[in-house]
């Protein structure tokens, strides 16, 4: 006798090698999971059921707690100990979450704007005053960041604004020095 492991059919022909229904190779012996074998099989007792108590309400939101009716304790034998839950929820936070305050970067941004304006369009007009203003605003921004770094930010903006304003100031001072030297040479040649 042979049986098919897929469709659980039994075959009396010992010369047959494959199932005639689905083509699966046959195994020797009667099917242990057939209808007759299942009738006399004895199963083990099911595992014991564990009772969990209801979770406690969370205190995440402000206001009144949600309306939850308490569940009654199940009946127990007098000598039975109450079940211990496998998982306990984490405790509520002791303090409310602090909202991160956004840093002010106004002075650093103004320093960058005046520095870039002085180096790009400042050659046409007002390059020197915009360069000086960029340096002053950059110094103010850096002092604010140094005094209170949690409230003020924009240190890289202030540094770039001071650098571009300084380049414009140095170029204008060089042009002014060349102009003075040219005036002295012109006065000496007369």
C-alpha positions as protocol buffer text, in pm:
chain_id: "A"
residue {
  index: 1
  type: UNK
  ca { x: 0 y: 0 z: 0 }
}
residue {
  index: 2
  type: UNK
  ca { x: 121 y: 355 z: -87 }
}
residue {
  index: 3
  type: UNK
  ca { x: -13 y: 704 z: -18 }
}
residue {
  index: 4
  type: UNK
  ca { x: 19 y: 1055 z: -163 }
}
residue {
  index: 5
  type: UNK
  ca { x: 154 y: 1317 z: 85 }
}
residue {
  index: 6
  type: UNK
  ca { x: -19 y: 1602 z: -100 }
}
residue {
  index: 7
  type: UNK
  ca { x: -378 y: 1485 z: -149 }
}
residue {
  index: 8
  type: UNK
  ca { x: -375 y: 1211 z: 122 }
}
residue {
  index: 9
  type: UNK
  ca { x: -508 y: 945 z: -118 }
}
residue {
  index: 10
  type: UNK
  ca { x: -423 y: 576 z: -57 }
}
residue {
  index: 11
  type: UNK
  ca { x: -326 y: 343 z: -346 }
}
residue {
  index: 12
  type: UNK
  ca { x: -334 y: -41 z: -328 }
}
residue {
  index: 13
  type: UNK
  ca { x: -116 y: -88 z: -639 }
}
residue {
  index: 14
  type: UNK
  ca { x: 246 y: -130 z: -526 }
}
residue {
  index: 15
  type: UNK
  ca { x: 379 y: -81 z: -883 }
}
residue {
  index: 16
  type: UNK
  ca { x: 239 y: 273 z: -898 }
}
residue {
  index: 17
  type: UNK
  ca { x: 514 y: 538 z: -836 }
}
residue {
  index: 18
  type: UNK
  ca { x: 325 y: 868 z: -875 }
}
residue {
  index: 19
  type: UNK
  ca { x: -16 y: 998 z: -766 }
}
residue {
  index: 20
  type: UNK
  ca { x: -277 y: 981 z: -1043 }
}
residue {
  index: 21
  type: UNK
  ca { x: -442 y: 1306 z: -924 }
}
residue {
  index: 22
  type: UNK
  ca { x: -151 y: 1550 z: -887 }
}
residue {
  index: 23
  type: UNK
  ca { x: 166 y: 1362 z: -996 }
}
residue {
  index: 24
  type: UNK
  ca { x: 341 y: 1370 z: -656 }
}
residue {
  index: 25
  type: UNK
  ca { x: 579 y: 1078 z: -581 }
}
residue {
  index: 26
  type: UNK
  ca { x: 405 y: 822 z: -358 }
}
residue {
  index: 27
  type: UNK
  ca { x: 531 y: 715 z: -15 }
}
residue {
  index: 28
  type: UNK
  ca { x: 522 y: 360 z: 117 }
}
residue {
  index: 29
  type: UNK
  ca { x: 262 y: 264 z: 375 }
}
residue {
  index: 30
  type: UNK
  ca { x: -86 y: 389 z: 456 }
}
residue {
  index: 31
  type: UNK
  ca { x: -150 y: 760 z: 503 }
}
residue {
  index: 32
  type: UNK
  ca { x: -99 y: 845 z: 874 }
}
residue {
  index: 33
  type: UNK
  ca { x: -317 y: 1156 z: 832 }
}
residue {
  index: 34
  type: UNK
  ca { x: -607 y: 986 z: 656 }
}
residue {
  index: 35
  type: UNK
  ca { x: -965 y: 989 z: 782 }
}
residue {
  index: 36
  type: UNK
  ca { x: -924 y: 658 z: 969 }
}
residue {
  index: 37
  type: UNK
  ca { x: -599 y: 762 z: 1140 }
}
residue {
  index: 38
  type: UNK
  ca { x: -751 y: 1087 z: 1267 }
}
residue {
  index: 39
  type: UNK
  ca { x: -1042 y: 912 z: 1434 }
}
residue {
  index: 40
  type: UNK
  ca { x: -822 y: 743 z: 1696 }
}
residue {
  index: 41
  type: UNK
  ca { x: -566 y: 1018 z: 1750 }
}
residue {
  index: 42
  type: UNK
  ca { x: -548 y: 1165 z: 2101 }
}
residue {
  index: 43
  type: UNK
  ca { x: -453 y: 1529 z: 2129 }
}
residue {
  index: 44
  type: UNK
  ca { x: -284 y: 1694 z: 2427 }
}
residue {
  index: 45
  type: UNK
  ca { x: -471 y: 1936 z: 2653 }
}
residue {
  index: 46
  type: UNK
  ca { x: -477 y: 2296 z: 2528 }
}
residue {
  index: 47
  type: UNK
  ca { x: -243 y: 2540 z: 2702 }
}
residue {
  index: 48
  type: UNK
  ca { x: -377 y: 2736 z: 2997 }
}
residue {
  index: 49
  type: UNK
  ca { x: -523 y: 3078 z: 2924 }
}
residue {
  index: 50
  type: UNK
  ca { x: -358 y: 3374 z: 3096 }
}
residue {
  index: 51
  type: UNK
  ca { x: -573 y: 3669 z: 3203 }
}
residue {
  index: 52
  type: UNK
  ca { x: -430 y: 4020 z: 3170 }
}
residue {
  index: 53
  type: UNK
  ca { x: -568 y: 4320 z: 3352 }
}
residue {
  index: 54
  type: UNK
  ca { x: -672 y: 4627 z: 3155 }
}
residue {
  index: 55
  type: UNK
  ca { x: -393 y: 4879 z: 3078 }
}
residue {
  index: 56
  type: UNK
  ca { x: -397 y: 5198 z: 3278 }
}
residue {
  index: 57
  type: UNK
  ca { x: -494 y: 5518 z: 3092 }
}
residue {
  index: 58
  type: UNK
  ca { x: -215 y: 5736 z: 2959 }
}
residue {
  index: 59
  type: UNK
  ca { x: -176 y: 6101 z: 3049 }
}
residue {
  index: 60
  type: UNK
  ca { x: -44 y: 6235 z: 2720 }
}
residue {
  index: 61
  type: UNK
  ca { x: -312 y: 6493 z: 2649 }
}
residue {
  index: 62
  type: UNK
  ca { x: -417 y: 6777 z: 2872 }
}
residue {
  index: 63
  type: UNK
  ca { x: -771 y: 6783 z: 3006 }
}
residue {
  index: 64
  type: UNK
  ca { x: -1000 y: 6516 z: 3139 }
}
residue {
  index: 65
  type: UNK
  ca { x: -903 y: 6150 z: 3111 }
}
residue {
  index: 66
  type: UNK
  ca { x: -1109 y: 5937 z: 2873 }
}
residue {
  index: 67
  type: UNK
  ca { x: -1416 y: 5768 z: 3014 }
}
residue {
  index: 68
  type: UNK
  ca { x: -1314 y: 5408 z: 3071 }
}
residue {
  index: 69
  type: UNK
  ca { x: -1528 y: 5172 z: 3269 }
}
residue {
  index: 70
  type: UNK
  ca { x: -1317 y: 4947 z: 3490 }
}
residue {
  index: 71
  type: UNK
  ca { x: -1332 y: 4582 z: 3398 }
}
residue {
  index: 72
  type: UNK
  ca { x: -1423 y: 4352 z: 3686 }
}
residue {
  index: 73
  type: UNK
  ca { x: -1172 y: 4096 z: 3804 }
}
residue {
  index: 74
  type: UNK
  ca { x: -1246 y: 3744 z: 3683 }
}
residue {
  index: 75
  type: UNK
  ca { x: -1351 y: 3481 z: 3937 }
}
residue {
  index: 76
  type: UNK
  ca { x: -1064 y: 3287 z: 4087 }
}
residue {
  index: 77
  type: UNK
  ca { x: -1010 y: 3008 z: 4333 }
}
residue {
  index: 78
  type: UNK
  ca { x: -931 y: 3117 z: 4687 }
}
residue {
  index: 79
  type: UNK
  ca { x: -570 y: 2995 z: 4677 }
}
residue {
  index: 80
  type: UNK
  ca { x: -494 y: 3118 z: 4324 }
}
residue {
  index: 81
  type: UNK
  ca { x: -259 y: 3416 z: 4286 }
}
residue {
  index: 82
  type: UNK
  ca { x: -352 y: 3689 z: 4041 }
}
residue {
  index: 83
  type: UNK
  ca { x: -168 y: 3677 z: 3707 }
}
residue {
  index: 84
  type: UNK
  ca { x: 133 y: 3901 z: 3651 }
}
residue {
  index: 85
  type: UNK
  ca { x: 120 y: 4093 z: 3321 }
}
residue {
  index: 86
  type: UNK
  ca { x: 405 y: 4013 z: 3083 }
}
residue {
  index: 87
  type: UNK
  ca { x: 441 y: 4375 z: 2971 }
}
residue {
  index: 88
  type: UNK
  ca { x: 391 y: 4698 z: 3164 }
}
residue {
  index: 89
  type: UNK
  ca { x: 347 y: 5028 z: 2981 }
}
residue {
  index: 90
  type: UNK
  ca { x: 617 y: 5292 z: 3028 }
}
residue {
  index: 91
  type: UNK
  ca { x: 547 y: 5561 z: 3288 }
}
residue {
  index: 92
  type: UNK
  ca { x: 410 y: 5894 z: 3178 }
}
residue {
  index: 93
  type: UNK
  ca { x: 671 y: 6171 z: 3135 }
}
residue {
  index: 94
  type: UNK
  ca { x: 737 y: 6382 z: 3443 }
}
residue {
  index: 95
  type: UNK
  ca { x: 751 y: 6710 z: 3251 }
}
residue {
  index: 96
  type: UNK
  ca { x: 577 y: 6831 z: 2934 }
}
residue {
  index: 97
  type: UNK
  ca { x: 772 y: 6826 z: 2610 }
}
residue {
  index: 98
  type: UNK
  ca { x: 965 y: 7149 z: 2552 }
}
residue {
  index: 99
  type: UNK
  ca { x: 910 y: 7302 z: 2212 }
}
residue {
  index: 100
  type: UNK
  ca { x: 1233 y: 7393 z: 2037 }
}
residue {
  index: 101
  type: UNK
  ca { x: 1250 y: 7767 z: 1975 }
}
residue {
  index: 102
  type: UNK
  ca { x: 1375 y: 7875 z: 1635 }
}
residue {
  index: 103
  type: UNK
  ca { x: 1695 y: 8082 z: 1642 }
}
residue {
  index: 104
  type: UNK
  ca { x: 1699 y: 8438 z: 1513 }
}
residue {
  index: 105
  type: UNK
  ca { x: 1942 y: 8486 z: 1222 }
}
residue {
  index: 106
  type: UNK
  ca { x: 1841 y: 8839 z: 1117 }
}
residue {
  index: 107
  type: UNK
  ca { x: 2173 y: 9018 z: 1180 }
}
residue {
  index: 108
  type: UNK
  ca { x: 2381 y: 8745 z: 1016 }
}
residue {
  index: 109
  type: UNK
  ca { x: 2149 y: 8741 z: 714 }
}
residue {
  index: 110
  type: UNK
  ca { x: 2163 y: 9121 z: 680 }
}
residue {
  index: 111
  type: UNK
  ca { x: 2542 y: 9108 z: 702 }
}
residue {
  index: 112
  type: UNK
  ca { x: 2551 y: 8850 z: 423 }
}
residue {
  index: 113
  type: UNK
  ca { x: 2310 y: 9051 z: 204 }
}
residue {
  index: 114
  type: UNK
  ca { x: 2505 y: 9377 z: 242 }
}
residue {
  index: 115
  type: UNK
  ca { x: 2838 y: 9197 z: 189 }
}
residue {
  index: 116
  type: UNK
  ca { x: 2722 y: 9028 z: -131 }
}
residue {
  index: 117
  type: UNK
  ca { x: 2559 y: 9350 z: -255 }
}
residue {
  index: 118
  type: UNK
  ca { x: 2878 y: 9547 z: -191 }
}
residue {
  index: 119
  type: UNK
  ca { x: 3093 y: 9297 z: -379 }
}
residue {
  index: 120
  type: UNK
  ca { x: 2855 y: 9256 z: -677 }
}
residue {
  index: 121
  type: UNK
  ca { x: 2673 y: 9584 z: -743 }
}
residue {
  index: 122
  type: UNK
  ca { x: 2878 y: 9799 z: -504 }
}
residue {
  index: 123
  type: UNK
  ca { x: 3127 y: 9883 z: -777 }
}
residue {
  index: 124
  type: UNK
  ca { x: 2862 y: 10096 z: -942 }
}
residue {
  index: 125
  type: UNK
  ca { x: 2768 y: 10300 z: -632 }
}
residue {
  index: 126
  type: UNK
  ca { x: 2768 y: 10278 z: -252 }
}
residue {
  index: 127
  type: UNK
  ca { x: 3012 y: 9986 z: -238 }
}
residue {
  index: 128
  type: UNK
  ca { x: 3219 y: 10125 z: 48 }
}
residue {
  index: 129
  type: UNK
  ca { x: 2925 y: 10208 z: 282 }
}
residue {
  index: 130
  type: UNK
  ca { x: 2762 y: 9868 z: 215 }
}
residue {
  index: 131
  type: UNK
  ca { x: 3093 y: 9691 z: 289 }
}
residue {
  index: 132
  type: UNK
  ca { x: 3135 y: 9880 z: 617 }
}
residue {
  index: 133
  type: UNK
  ca { x: 2771 y: 9807 z: 708 }
}
residue {
  index: 134
  type: UNK
  ca { x: 2825 y: 9435 z: 634 }
}
residue {
  index: 135
  type: UNK
  ca { x: 3127 y: 9428 z: 868 }
}
residue {
  index: 136
  type: UNK
  ca { x: 2938 y: 9609 z: 1148 }
}
residue {
  index: 137
  type: UNK
  ca { x: 2630 y: 9386 z: 1119 }
}
residue {
  index: 138
  type: UNK
  ca { x: 2854 y: 9076 z: 1113 }
}
residue {
  index: 139
  type: UNK
  ca { x: 3028 y: 9184 z: 1435 }
}
residue {
  index: 140
  type: UNK
  ca { x: 2689 y: 9248 z: 1602 }
}
residue {
  index: 141
  type: UNK
  ca { x: 2561 y: 8905 z: 1489 }
}
residue {
  index: 142
  type: UNK
  ca { x: 2872 y: 8726 z: 1619 }
}
residue {
  index: 143
  type: UNK
  ca { x: 2845 y: 8901 z: 1956 }
}
residue {
  index: 144
  type: UNK
  ca { x: 2475 y: 8801 z: 1983 }
}
residue {
  index: 145
  type: UNK
  ca { x: 2559 y: 8438 z: 1903 }
}
residue {
  index: 146
  type: UNK
  ca { x: 2840 y: 8441 z: 2160 }
}
residue {
  index: 147
  type: UNK
  ca { x: 2618 y: 8588 z: 2436 }
}
residue {
  index: 148
  type: UNK
  ca { x: 2308 y: 8371 z: 2379 }
}
residue {
  index: 149
  type: UNK
  ca { x: 2363 y: 8080 z: 2135 }
}
residue {
  index: 150
  type: UNK
  ca { x: 2022 y: 7924 z: 2207 }
}
residue {
  index: 151
  type: UNK
  ca { x: 1831 y: 8233 z: 2092 }
}
residue {
  index: 152
  type: UNK
  ca { x: 2058 y: 8369 z: 1817 }
}
residue {
  index: 153
  type: UNK
  ca { x: 2210 y: 8187 z: 1521 }
}
residue {
  index: 154
  type: UNK
  ca { x: 2354 y: 8264 z: 1181 }
}
residue {
  index: 155
  type: UNK
  ca { x: 2724 y: 8253 z: 1263 }
}
residue {
  index: 156
  type: UNK
  ca { x: 2827 y: 8126 z: 915 }
}
residue {
  index: 157
  type: UNK
  ca { x: 2613 y: 8395 z: 749 }
}
residue {
  index: 158
  type: UNK
  ca { x: 2781 y: 8667 z: 956 }
}
residue {
  index: 159
  type: UNK
  ca { x: 3131 y: 8535 z: 878 }
}
residue {
  index: 160
  type: UNK
  ca { x: 3067 y: 8530 z: 502 }
}
residue {
  index: 161
  type: UNK
  ca { x: 2909 y: 8878 z: 517 }
}
residue {
  index: 162
  type: UNK
  ca { x: 3210 y: 9013 z: 709 }
}
residue {
  index: 163
  type: UNK
  ca { x: 3452 y: 8851 z: 464 }
}
residue {
  index: 164
  type: UNK
  ca { x: 3283 y: 8997 z: 155 }
}
residue {
  index: 165
  type: UNK
  ca { x: 3249 y: 9338 z: 321 }
}
residue {
  index: 166
  type: UNK
  ca { x: 3618 y: 9323 z: 423 }
}
residue {
  index: 167
  type: UNK
  ca { x: 3725 y: 9242 z: 66 }
}
residue {
  index: 168
  type: UNK
  ca { x: 3531 y: 9543 z: -65 }
}
residue {
  index: 169
  type: UNK
  ca { x: 3676 y: 9766 z: 210 }
}
residue {
  index: 170
  type: UNK
  ca { x: 4033 y: 9653 z: 131 }
}
residue {
  index: 171
  type: UNK
  ca { x: 3986 y: 9707 z: -244 }
}
residue {
  index: 172
  type: UNK
  ca { x: 3843 y: 10055 z: -187 }
}
residue {
  index: 173
  type: UNK
  ca { x: 4128 y: 10142 z: 54 }
}
residue {
  index: 174
  type: UNK
  ca { x: 4380 y: 10021 z: -205 }
}
residue {
  index: 175
  type: UNK
  ca { x: 4215 y: 10234 z: -475 }
}
residue {
  index: 176
  type: UNK
  ca { x: 4215 y: 10534 z: -238 }
}
residue {
  index: 177
  type: UNK
  ca { x: 4586 y: 10477 z: -155 }
}
residue {
  index: 178
  type: UNK
  ca { x: 4674 y: 10455 z: -526 }
}
residue {
  index: 179
  type: UNK
  ca { x: 4477 y: 10776 z: -587 }
}
residue {
  index: 180
  type: UNK
  ca { x: 4665 y: 10957 z: -303 }
}
residue {
  index: 181
  type: UNK
  ca { x: 5003 y: 10834 z: -436 }
}
residue {
  index: 182
  type: UNK
  ca { x: 4908 y: 10949 z: -787 }
}
residue {
  index: 183
  type: UNK
  ca { x: 4813 y: 11294 z: -651 }
}
residue {
  index: 184
  type: UNK
  ca { x: 5146 y: 11322 z: -467 }
}
residue {
  index: 185
  type: UNK
  ca { x: 5341 y: 11219 z: -776 }
}
residue {
  index: 186
  type: UNK
  ca { x: 5140 y: 11462 z: -989 }
}
residue {
  index: 187
  type: UNK
  ca { x: 5204 y: 11748 z: -741 }
}
residue {
  index: 188
  type: UNK
  ca { x: 5577 y: 11666 z: -725 }
}
residue {
  index: 189
  type: UNK
  ca { x: 5613 y: 11662 z: -1102 }
}
residue {
  index: 190
  type: UNK
  ca { x: 5488 y: 12022 z: -1142 }
}
